[in-house]
Amino acid sequence: MSKLKILYTIPNFDTAGSGKVLYDLVKGLDKGLYEVEIACSSNRGAFFKEIESLGVPIHIVETTTPYRPYLTLLPRIKRIRKFINENKYDIVHSWHWSSDWTEALATRWAGVKWIYTKKAMSWGNRHWKIRSYLASFIITINDEMRSYFPRKKCQRLIPLGIDTDFYNPNHFPEKSNSVEVFNIITVANLVPVKGVEVLIKAIKKLNDAAIKLTVLGDNANEYGSYLASLCKDLNMEQQVEFLGKKSDVRPYITASDLYIIPTLNEGRKEGMPMALVEAMCMAVPVLGSNISGINYVLKDFKNLLFEAGNEILLSQKILDLKILSEAERKKLGNELREYVKANFNYKKFIEAHQKLYKKLMKSK
């Protein structure tokens, strides 16, 4: 039996969030059944080297094109179609976050199945509707997304998976049981919707110098400058540390007592926040704002949710976890890790995709 040839498309590997998920998917597919290639628009990003280590062909090529000017759209799409035909792909699987539909049109014009994973919560404009109409299949990653496509039968919820062996606290020394400092960490692509200022203000309300916050994420931007200025205004420069982007967040998470994701209930929000899942998998207690994506991951731990943007409620939640004994926090962390192993398992994620690909080709 000949192998199915799959092309994964993604804009770049600047951030390791969905890039890491795609890495795991490519690595985990049965190589006896699937031949895999990747297309992205650039080789920038620290994680690109990790992708190269997989040893699969990587095409630095644009598989999307601007809609306008419409007069030249067809010949521009034709170039994408030619690339797909020449490489004889059976399935093109898009990991683009945007509402672009030009790749979908080119792929369907080439007579090839085109599917996409819906990663972000943005929805409503006509381009998303065109993209979804053209899709042979849509993969959603949380419960709320399924309501976006009420007439689309060819859709399925497949939560993102995580390598629970890689994200394992046993790889790191057990943190010292210091009662002097309570370490909180957040990991995010630092943009305003992430709501880090809410977390900073919540800590300020507790008026406890023993609480320290570590922020991981590229803070060399306007929002990062605002957060630094806020810390200065609140006299919290000794309590908050900005460490920038880190390629491996595990040692920072495992050294912490609490992980918090304070995303606001606006804008793109969260599809399925992998940084939260990573922290849970590292057996660290977590808190998250009660919005789509986050409340999906924590649907069986509703007591760990707080109203988005509400710094008063968040400060109380922090205090509730801080006053727990070390043993109680460790028990909660272990429960969260076991939950990830059962529900966001890497192997289940791979198996679900392999079943879907087989089903799609049978319907060809």
C-alpha angles and dihedrals in degrees: 000000000000119000122254110245113220129187117201114201124199131159096237145313097251091125121038096217106095088010089066091048090051089047090055092046094051091044094048102047116108103260090202089065105029136051109199135199133171131216123195135158098239144009094230123121131074091253093060090083089058090052090051089054089066088073096224123133112271119197118202095209140124111249092178131057134193115270093229138105087041090195091071098032097100097055090045091052089046089063090056091047090052091054091051094047095046091054093045099224120182095199134017112202114194123210093177112133096209134086093249113143100178092093090050092051093048092049095048089046087055089055093247130131112255122196133168139200110229102224106164131053095232112121144145109071120110093249091064089051092050091047091051094045090054094047118106087206138357125214115204124196104202138032097254094057093064090070090062091074107041093158097041110099093177098076136100139183110242110167115215113265131223133206099245092189091058093044095053125132090213089076089069135056113267109260117252115260094243114170091185097074131037107201120208122185136190127186120198149137092259107239127132096261089065090076097215090152088064089057092048092050091047090055090047090056090059090061091209117139090194090072113090126186125207117195118199117193140080104296096174092110141078094277091049089052090050092052092049090049090049091053090051093049091049092046090240100126090116092051101046125059124188110204100174125224118338124194092212115037096175100094091049093049095046090051090057132087096210138017119207130190108190101178115166124241095248142078118013092342113181132317098187111330107222093188087064092048090048091054091049090049089053087059095246121142113250142197125198139181114257100250136117114296095018094057088047092057091044098037091125093044102054091155088068092061127090134186109276113253094012105124093177094058091043092053089053092049090051091051091049090057095040093058092053116102119256089251092053092050090047090052091051091048092052091049090053092050092050089049091054091048090053100041110023098035117161093221093052089049091054094044092051091053093047091052091049094050091050091049092050093052092048089057092051 
